[in-house]
């Protein structure tokens, strides 16, 4: 499945998540998807993005580690279904939106947390999602610069 469809599925699942456990599971899914997209871009994406894409892979992996893997069968892991990126710029734009939504959803979970461990787990996951989004925004900036140069030259 292409990145855009997987990102859309992740956004819908995040919006439908009911309780803290489901929201954190969907945040994990989004981090794993960001990690897979970053990995794909690092290996076969535009050369201008490869360093930042590797950083995205590492940061998104940190997000997965913080949240802990939810219990899923392999078929339900969206990141495992990634077959292609399509337009890198559009995929990154949508991924940045998903990561912002993950941060907002985790703020809600943190605010309602009844225990300190969940609160801090959410805070660290919010930080990882925010840093991942920063990498995505930097890759979008680099694509814009590349496109500007191509149009000018």
C-alpha positions in Angstrom: 0.0 0.0 0.0 1.3 3.5 -0.8 2.3 5.9 1.9 -0.6 8.3 1.3 -3.2 5.6 1.9 -1.4 4.3 5.0 -1.1 7.9 6.4 -4.8 8.4 5.8 -5.7 5.1 7.5 -3.5 6.1 10.5 -5.2 9.5 10.7 -8.7 7.9 10.7 -7.7 5.3 13.3 -6.2 7.9 15.5 -9.4 10.0 15.4 -11.5 6.9 16.1 -9.3 5.7 19.1 -11.4 5.8 22.2 -9.3 5.3 25.3 -5.8 6.1 26.3 -4.6 2.6 25.4 -6.0 2.8 21.9 -4.6 6.3 21.4 -1.2 5.3 22.5 -1.4 2.2 20.2 -2.2 4.5 17.3 0.6 6.8 18.2 2.9 3.8 18.1 1.5 2.9 14.6 2.1 6.4 13.4 5.7 6.4 14.7 6.4 3.0 13.1 5.0 4.4 9.8 7.2 7.5 10.1 10.1 5.2 10.7 9.3 3.1 7.6 8.9 6.2 5.4 12.1 7.7 6.7 13.9 4.4 6.0 12.6 4.3 2.5 13.6 7.9 1.8 17.1 7.3 3.3 17.7 4.3 1.0 16.0 5.4 -2.2 14.7 9.0 -1.8 16.1 12.2 -3.3 19.8 12.6 -2.3 19.0 16.0 -0.6 16.8 14.1 1.9 18.8 11.1 2.8 20.5 12.5 5.9 17.4 14.0 7.4 15.5 10.8 6.4 17.9 8.7 8.4 17.4 11.1 11.4 13.6 10.7 11.0 14.1 6.9 11.1 16.0 7.2 14.4 13.6 9.6 16.0 10.5 7.7 15.0 12.1 4.6 16.3 12.6 6.3 19.6 8.9 7.1 19.6 8.1 3.5 19.1 10.5 2.5 21.9 8.9 5.0 24.3 5.4 3.8 23.6 6.2 0.1 23.6 4.9 -2.1 20.9 1.2 -2.7 21.1 0.0 -6.3 20.8 -0.8 -6.7 17.1 -0.5 -9.4 14.5 1.9 -8.6 11.7 -0.9 -8.1 9.3 -2.3 -5.1 11.3 1.0 -3.2 11.3 0.5 -0.4 8.8 4.2 0.2 8.4 4.7 -3.4 7.3 2.2 -2.7 4.4 4.3 0.2 3.0 5.0 -0.6 -0.7 5.9 2.8 -2.1 6.0 6.5 -1.3 4.6 8.1 -4.5 5.3 11.8 -4.5 7.9 12.3 -1.7 6.8 15.9 -1.0 3.1 15.1 -0.7 3.8 12.0 1.5 6.0 14.2 3.8 3.4 16.9 4.0 0.8 14.4 5.0 3.2 12.6 7.4 3.9 16.0 9.1 0.2 16.5 9.6 -0.2 13.0 11.1 2.7 13.6 13.5 1.1 16.9 14.7 -2.2 15.0 15.3 -0.3 12.4 17.2 1.2 15.0 19.5 -2.2 16.6 20.1 -3.8 13.2 20.9 -1.0 12.4 23.3 -1.5 15.7 25.1 -5.1 14.6 25.7 -4.0 11.3 27.1 -1.3 12.9 29.3 -3.8 15.4 30.7 -6.2 12.6 31.6 -3.5 10.2 32.9 -4.2 8.8 36.3 -0.6 7.8 37.0 2.7 9.5 36.6 4.3 6.8 34.5 1.7 7.2 31.7 2.0 11.0 31.9 5.7 10.9 31.4 5.5 8.2 28.8 3.2 10.6 26.8 5.4 13.6 27.4 8.4 11.7 26.0 6.4 10.4 23.0 5.1 13.9 22.3 8.7 15.1 22.2 9.7 12.3 19.8 6.7 13.0 17.5 7.6 16.8 17.6 11.2 16.1 16.7 10.2 13.7 14.0 7.9 16.4 12.6 10.8 18.9 12.7 12.8 16.4 10.5 9.8 16.1 8.1 9.5 19.9 7.9 13.3 20.2 7.1 12.9 17.6 4.3 10.0 19.6 2.9 12.2 22.8 3.0 15.0 21.0 1.2 12.6 19.8 -1.5 11.4 23.4 -2.0 14.9 24.7 -2.3 15.7 21.9 -4.9 12.6 22.8 -6.8 13.4 26.5 -6.8 16.9 25.8 -8.1 15.5 23.6 -10.8 13.0 26.2 -11.9 15.7 29.0 -11.9 18.3 27.0 -13.7 
